[in-house]
Amino acid sequence: MCLGVIVPIPSMKVVITGGGGFLGSQLAKRLLERGSLVGPSGEPEAVDSIVLFDASFGPLAEELAAAAGSTAPGTGQQGQTIDLTLLGGDMGDRDAVDAAIDRDDVAVFHLASMVSGECEERFDDALRANLDGGRHLLETLRRRSGRPRLVFASSVATYGGDDMPDRVGDATKRTPQTTYGMTKAILELMINDYSRKGFLDGRSARLPTVIVRPGKPNAAASSWASGMFREPLGGQPCRLPVHRDQCHPVIGYRDVVESFVALHDADPARLGDDRAYVLPSHRIAVAEGIAAMEQVAAEFGILPGLVLDEPDPAIQAIVDTWPTATDGSRALALGLPAPRPVAEILRDYLRDFVLED
Ligand SMILES: NC(=O)c1ccc[n+]([C@@H]2O[C@H](COP(=O)([O-])OP(=O)(O)OC[C@H]3O[C@@H](n4cnc5c(N)ncnc54)[C@H](O)[C@@H]3O)[C@@H](O)[C@H]2O)c1
């Protein structure tokens, strides 16, 4: 008789807060294809379930879920079944956050956030969703054993103020001039400190504006940065609230998703004491973006909608306070991807969101 010892194969649960939104659903899609992430041991581990935790779910997340209920099995690269669950809940509710993170072998991508325009309008809600919500998550993870990995979606809105240079990097002082940016900057610092204390293993990606957001415009003051591509490529007119020589730092959604994964998987020994990384981006003028859009529209046989100049002094005033370029050299040195060219991002967008319909 041969007595064997059954060695459990390590696997993990992934929780994506804000998984009902744009980047969360794209990240879930990528993880379903990939099927693994680096575990606390430093070795790749199979993902057995993905939970999208959100206050509301957009069509992208709903498309990911199977017609039968809210659970859609996917298959990872190792052929394993991965359960995908849409879990409704509010980051401001500590019990709901606890319920989502019910295992020690968990990795969390924290993307839930009110956007910039909403935070300026609703200060108290912004503190509850972004600050209290972030703190709930950190405390929940602190109480799990195994030092879970956490990736946080921060923003270049953490920069600002009179002394801000045009090109911002990880050594640039963060003096945010919006409530949204303030909440992001505080959470970055808390993640550094919780990591220093050994409560969890956190990392923050400071995102430039991500293009091209599908669907409808949102309440972000940067909404036009996707709209100037999305609307004309959909044959619709686009109302441009900023001037055409306005420069802006942009990155494609696929690069952001790959950056989240690479940051998650990075060896903690390489992170040092500042675990927040600004992502590299393209500095493009609006006019250059429109030219790239027209070139790609021609390649795909699309007659683009018109871009109409409708200056909005309130939006322009906010945009004037933003950096126009990022120095992502520290992120690149860690192994995060270099940003794809703008025309390539537009081709991805058409293939992923427009031509599939
Ligand atoms: N898209 C960009 O250009 C950009 C740029 C910089 C930073 N970011 C950050 O990246 C993350 C993802 O961005 P996105 O474009 O996918 O945004 P999104 O608005 O599409 O998704 C955010 C999700 O968070 C959810 N949410 C908000 N408050 C919540 C709460 N209290 N409880 C639970 N869920 C809540 C929303 O319902 C939404 O589905 C956000 O944290 C955002 O601040 C995005």
The ligand as a MOL file (V3000), in Angstrom:
LIG
                    3D

  0  0  0     0  0            999 V3000
M  V30 BEGIN CTAB
M  V30 COUNTS 44 48 0 0 0
M  V30 BEGIN ATOM
M  V30 1 N -10.1960 56.4160 -15.6930 0
M  V30 2 C -9.2640 57.3420 -15.4370 0
M  V30 3 O -8.9320 58.1770 -16.3000 0
M  V30 4 C -8.5970 57.3850 -14.0820 0
M  V30 5 C -7.5420 58.2850 -13.8680 0
M  V30 6 C -6.9520 58.3480 -12.6170 0
M  V30 7 C -7.3660 57.4880 -11.6040 0
M  V30 8 N -8.3940 56.6270 -11.8460 0 CHG=1
M  V30 9 C -8.8640 55.7720 -10.7490 0
M  V30 10 O -8.9930 54.4430 -11.2180 0
M  V30 11 C -10.0850 53.8100 -10.5630 0
M  V30 12 C -11.0280 53.1900 -11.5870 0
M  V30 13 O -11.4390 54.2080 -12.4870 0
M  V30 14 P -12.5950 53.9700 -13.5300 0
M  V30 15 O -12.3150 54.8550 -14.6900 0
M  V30 16 O -12.8100 52.5370 -13.7490 0 CHG=-1
M  V30 17 O -13.8200 54.6010 -12.7430 0
M  V30 18 P -15.3400 54.1280 -12.7260 0
M  V30 19 O -16.1210 55.3150 -12.2290 0
M  V30 20 O -15.7300 53.5210 -14.0130 0
M  V30 21 O -15.3380 52.9940 -11.6130 0
M  V30 22 C -15.2950 53.2980 -10.2550 0
M  V30 23 C -16.3350 52.4370 -9.5740 0
M  V30 24 O -16.3100 52.7330 -8.1710 0
M  V30 25 C -17.6290 52.5470 -7.7040 0
M  V30 26 N -17.8380 53.2280 -6.4440 0
M  V30 27 C -17.8390 54.5600 -6.1870 0
M  V30 28 N -18.1150 54.7830 -4.9050 0
M  V30 29 C -18.2990 53.5620 -4.3330 0
M  V30 30 C -18.6060 53.1370 -3.0120 0
M  V30 31 N -18.8000 54.0260 -2.0190 0
M  V30 32 N -18.7260 51.8260 -2.7770 0
M  V30 33 C -18.5460 50.9040 -3.7630 0
M  V30 34 N -18.2410 51.2580 -5.0330 0
M  V30 35 C -18.1270 52.5640 -5.3110 0
M  V30 36 C -18.5050 53.1340 -8.8170 0
M  V30 37 O -19.8310 52.6230 -8.7340 0
M  V30 38 C -17.7670 52.7110 -10.0560 0
M  V30 39 O -18.3080 51.5410 -10.6350 0
M  V30 40 C -10.7360 54.8640 -9.6890 0
M  V30 41 O -10.2420 54.7300 -8.3680 0
M  V30 42 C -10.2460 56.1640 -10.2840 0
M  V30 43 O -10.1810 57.2080 -9.3020 0
M  V30 44 C -9.0230 56.5510 -13.0660 0
M  V30 END ATOM
M  V30 BEGIN BOND
M  V30 1 1 1 2
M  V30 2 2 2 3
M  V30 3 1 2 4
M  V30 4 1 4 5
M  V30 5 2 4 44
M  V30 6 2 5 6
M  V30 7 1 6 7
M  V30 8 2 7 8
M  V30 9 1 8 9
M  V30 10 1 8 44
M  V30 11 1 9 10
M  V30 12 1 9 42
M  V30 13 1 10 11
M  V30 14 1 11 12
M  V30 15 1 11 40
M  V30 16 1 12 13
M  V30 17 1 13 14
M  V30 18 2 14 15
M  V30 19 1 14 16
M  V30 20 1 14 17
M  V30 21 1 17 18
M  V30 22 2 18 19
M  V30 23 1 18 20
M  V30 24 1 18 21
M  V30 25 1 21 22
M  V30 26 1 22 23
M  V30 27 1 23 24
M  V30 28 1 23 38
M  V30 29 1 24 25
M  V30 30 1 25 26
M  V30 31 1 25 36
M  V30 32 1 26 27
M  V30 33 1 26 35
M  V30 34 2 27 28
M  V30 35 1 28 29
M  V30 36 1 29 30
M  V30 37 2 29 35
M  V30 38 1 30 31
M  V30 39 2 30 32
M  V30 40 1 32 33
M  V30 41 2 33 34
M  V30 42 1 34 35
M  V30 43 1 36 37
M  V30 44 1 36 38
M  V30 45 1 38 39
M  V30 46 1 40 41
M  V30 47 1 40 42
M  V30 48 1 42 43
M  V30 END BOND
M  V30 END CTAB
M  END
